[in-house]
């Protein structure tokens, strides 16, 4: 199994090298890992407790962020090493002041052991499901405790990120695994997991802080405007549906695409047929603007506050993006059919805080439903109440971490 796994990893890295000739993200992935061993040898020797956090990309960083900030608040001298797998996360957060931020070296033979012998963490912390067998095995071999939080897996017997033969037994050696939902506890205990508990999703704690950031982050050019709909992290299939409905119903809208590359922004502007303006082009209040296209990053989480309804993109692909940010602004949410991997989406569909669509006609119907007096406000409050009812994961996880490492005072 290990031979097969490492062969797959070599092929994976080879694929990235080949794609780097035309793909900028692949080039960043390779460049960031170049001479990684020399880079970590230059790290100062740790005099205090050191925790290694690993996240996949930006979404998982937002889950780790509240925990890191709580740890640094309660134990300022604790050192944090933060690693990313994806360039999209690393490039945005490489200057994060509360941690030393690095790329995770590829999980090739020997890399994990070299990494851990230089980093020497007192504890390793993984977020959600970005688990690499070589690193998990090396942690176990070196007797370095590890925890996993905000974990969410389906109840299944097939191969997934936790049932893989190379990972499942190692996961049982984790000091603790914190799940997002309590309804899976019995299932995992029946599968031999004793190191398991429920904490919830730390993203919820982060989302509940967003309202306080609106005033400082919203651009002056749109701060006084109101929009019928704010669509975040959209993909082409989402945009095809949205533009048709926006035109027909003459809605004011903000569209923040997942891909903000100039090529994609130009494609969307052409699709808007003269009815849109780029957010970066606005310098004064333009109340007559029908559609605003967000062509920069870091604003979506507060832009939801300007809309009556939120549309979450990705539901016609692998899965929806973060709906918690819109929910934190008391907005009802709409998304495509692929939302089953997200506990909050399942719960909001059941409660009426969210609705799912499969077509343009579905979107028409849902918007008309939310336009009824009090409907959008009522659904938005259900979303917000859900966040309040499920907050607190950050405290549970951070307190457990601080109790698990030495000299953290």
Residue pairs with C-beta under 8 A, 6 or more apart in sequence:
1 165
1 166
2 166
5 133
5 134
5 166
6 108
6 109
6 134
9 106
9 107
9 108
9 134
10 108
12 106
13 106
13 108
16 26
16 29
16 30
17 26
17 30
19 26
20 26
20 27
20 29
20 30
25 87
25 88
28 87
28 90
28 91
29 86
29 87
29 103
32 87
32 90
32 103
33 103
33 105
33 106
36 102
36 103
36 105
37 105
37 114
37 118
39 102
40 102
40 115
40 118
40 119
41 118
43 81
43 100
43 118
43 119
46 79
46 120
48 77
48 78
48 79
48 407
49 75
49 77
49 78
49 79
49 122
49 123
49 405
49 406
49 407
49 408
50 78
50 79
50 80
50 81
50 119
50 120
50 121
50 122
51 71
51 78
51 79
51 80
51 81
51 121
51 122
51 123
51 124
51 125
51 401
51 405
52 81
52 83
52 119
52 121
52 123
52 124
52 125
53 64
53 67
53 68
53 80
53 81
53 82
53 83
53 99
53 125
53 127
54 82
54 83
54 84
54 85
54 104
54 124
54 125
54 126
54 127
54 130
54 135
55 61
55 63
55 64
55 82
55 83
55 84
55 85
55 89
55 127
55 128
55 130
56 84
56 85
56 86
56 89
56 127
56 128
56 130
57 84
57 85
57 86
57 88
57 89
58 86
58 88
58 89
58 92
58 93
59 89
59 203
59 321
59 322
60 89
60 127
60 128
60 130
61 82
61 84
61 89
61 93
61 127
62 203
62 206
62 322
63 127
63 128
63 149
63 150
63 201
63 202
63 203
63 206
64 82
64 125
64 127
64 202
65 206
66 202
66 205
66 206
66 394
67 125
67 149
67 202
67 394
67 397
67 398
67 401
68 80
68 82
68 98
68 99
69 98
70 394
70 395
70 398
71 78
71 80
71 398
71 401
71 402
72 78
72 80
72 98
74 398
74 402
75 402
75 408
75 409
77 408
77 409
78 402
78 405
78 408
79 100
80 98
80 99
80 100
81 99
81 100
81 102
81 119
81 121
82 93
82 96
82 99
82 100
82 101
82 102
83 101
83 102
83 103
83 104
84 90
84 93
84 101
84 102
84 103
84 104
85 103
85 104
85 130
90 101
90 103
92 297
92 298
93 101
94 101
95 101
104 132
104 135
105 111
105 112
105 115
107 132
107 133
107 134
107 135
108 134
109 134
111 134
112 132
112 134
112 135
112 137
112 138
112 139
113 138
113 141
113 142
115 135
115 138
116 135
116 138
116 139
116 142
116 144
117 142
121 144
122 144
122 145
122 405
122 406
123 144
123 145
123 146
123 147
123 175
123 401
123 404
123 405
124 135
124 139
124 144
124 145
124 146
124 147
125 146
125 147
125 148
125 149
125 401
126 146
126 147
126 148
126 149
127 148
127 149
127 150
128 150
128 151
128 152
129 151
129 152
129 153
129 161
129 162
131 148
131 161
131 162
131 167
131 171
133 164
133 166
133 167
133 170
136 146
136 167
136 170
136 171
137 166
137 170
139 145
139 146
140 170
140 173
145 174
145 175
145 404
146 174
146 175
147 174
147 175
147 176
147 177
147 178
147 397
147 400
147 401
147 404
148 171
148 174
148 176
148 177
148 178
149 177
149 178
149 199
149 202
149 393
149 397
150 178
150 180
150 199
150 200
150 201
150 202
150 203
150 393
151 162
151 177
151 178
151 179
151 180
152 179
152 180
152 181
152 201
152 341
152 343
153 160
153 161
153 162
153 184
154 160
154 341
155 184
155 187
156 163
157 163
161 167
162 168
162 171
171 177
171 193
172 192
172 193
172 194
172 195
173 195
174 195
175 195
175 404
176 195
176 196
176 197
176 400
176 404
177 188
177 193
177 195
177 196
177 197
178 197
178 198
178 199
178 393
178 396
178 397
178 400
179 185
179 188
179 196
179 197
179 198
179 199
180 198
180 199
180 200
180 201
180 343
180 393
181 198
181 343
182 198
185 196
185 197
185 198
188 196
189 196
199 393
199 396
199 397
200 390
200 391
200 392
200 393
200 396
201 324
201 343
201 344
201 390
201 393
202 393
202 394
202 397
203 322
203 324
204 324
204 344
204 387
204 390
204 391
204 393
205 391
205 392
205 393
205 394
206 324
207 301
207 324
207 325
207 327
207 328
207 387
208 328
208 387
208 388
208 391
210 301
210 302
210 305
210 325
210 328
210 329
211 305
211 328
211 329
213 301
213 302
214 302
214 305
214 329
217 298
217 299
217 302
218 299
218 302
218 303
218 305
218 306
219 279
219 282
219 299
220 285
221 279
221 282
221 283
221 284
221 285
221 286
222 254
222 279
222 282
222 285
222 292
222 306
224 285
225 252
225 285
225 287
225 289
225 306
226 252
226 306
226 307
226 308
227 251
227 252
227 253
227 254
227 292
227 306
227 307
227 308
228 249
228 251
228 252
228 253
228 307
228 308
228 309
229 242
229 246
229 251
229 252
229 253
229 254
229 307
229 308
229 309
229 310
229 311
229 367
230 253
230 254
230 256
230 303
230 304
230 306
230 307
230 309
230 310
230 311
230 326
230 331
231 238
231 242
231 253
231 254
231 255
231 256
231 310
231 311
231 312
231 313
232 256
232 300
232 303
232 304
232 310
232 311
232 312
232 313
232 321
232 322
232 325
232 326
233 256
233 257
233 258
233 300
233 312
233 313
233 314
233 321
233 322
234 242
234 255
234 256
234 257
234 258
234 311
234 313
234 314
235 257
235 258
235 259
235 313
235 314
235 316
235 317
237 316
237 317
237 336
238 311
238 313
238 314
238 315
238 316
238 336
239 255
239 257
239 268
239 271
241 357
241 359
241 360
241 363
242 253
242 255
242 311
242 363
243 271
243 272
244 360
245 251
245 360
245 363
245 364
245 367
246 253
246 290
246 291
247 275
248 364
249 364
249 367
250 290
251 290
251 367
252 289
252 290
252 291
253 290
253 291
253 292
253 307
254 291
254 292
254 294
254 303
254 306
254 307
255 268
255 276
255 291
255 292
255 293
255 294
256 293
256 294
256 299
256 300
256 303
257 264
257 265
257 268
257 293
257 294
257 313
258 313
258 314
258 321
260 294
260 295
260 296
260 297
265 278
265 293
265 295
268 276
268 293
269 276
269 278
269 293
272 291
272 293
275 290
275 291
276 289
276 290
276 291
276 292
276 293
277 286
277 289
277 291
277 292
277 293
278 292
278 293
278 295
279 292
279 293
279 294
279 295
279 296
279 299
280 295
280 296
282 289
282 292
294 300
294 303
300 325
301 325
304 310
304 325
304 326
304 328
304 329
304 331
305 329
307 331
308 331
308 370
308 376
309 331
309 332
309 333
309 334
309 367
309 370
309 376
310 323
310 326
310 329
310 331
310 332
310 333
310 334
311 333
311 334
311 335
312 320
312 321
312 322
312 323
312 326
312 333
312 334
312 335
313 320
313 321
313 335
313 336
314 320
314 321
314 335
314 336
314 338
315 335
315 336
315 337
315 338
315 339
315 356
315 357
316 336
316 337
316 338
317 336
317 338
318 338
319 338
319 339
319 340
319 341
319 342
320 335
320 336
320 338
320 339
320 342
320 345
323 333
323 335
323 342
323 344
323 345
323 348
323 354
324 344
324 387
326 333
326 383
327 333
327 344
327 348
327 353
327 380
327 383
327 384
327 386
327 387
328 384
328 387
329 380
330 377
330 380
330 381
330 383
330 384
331 376
331 380
331 383
332 353
332 354
332 355
332 370
332 375
332 376
332 379
332 380
332 382
332 383
333 348
333 353
333 354
333 355
333 383
334 354
334 355
334 356
334 357
334 363
334 366
334 367
335 345
335 354
335 356
335 357
336 356
336 357
336 358
337 356
337 357
337 358
339 345
339 346
339 349
339 356
340 346
344 386
344 390
345 354
347 386
348 354
348 382
348 383
348 386
349 355
349 356
351 382
351 386
352 378
352 379
352 382
353 379
353 380
353 382
353 383
353 386
354 379
354 383
355 366
355 369
355 370
356 362
357 363
357 366
369 375
370 376
370 379
402 408
